[in-house]
């Protein structure tokens, strides 16, 4: 089961895998995701489409966010150019 809404500035997603809320403002966007793997709260780029691009599938979104964080960490350590 998957229910979601993309109306106005508050977006939400409810599924068997967790809950996701997004807030889009003119200068900022925030993502709050609660799943079996834990809680994720991130400031995202304005107009970010990670949830839509991954077809509102929470396990895929969690994996993508963890991958992004891992790449950021590797870049900060100088591992990835």
C-alpha positions, 0 to 999 in steps of 0.5 A: 500500500502506498498513499501520497500527496504532492499538493502545496508546500507540504508533501507526504508519503505513507507506505508499508515501509514507512512515512516520509514528509517533505516541506518545500519552501522558496529557499529551502526544502526539508525531508523527514523519513521514518523507516525500518532503517531509522530516522532521516532528516535532511535539508535538500536542494530546492526542487529536489525530486529524489522521492518522485524519481524513485517512484515513492518507494521508501526502501529505494529512497533510503538507499539513495540517501545513504549512498549520497551521504557515503559519497559526500563523506568519501569526497570530504576525506579525499577518496573520490575526486 
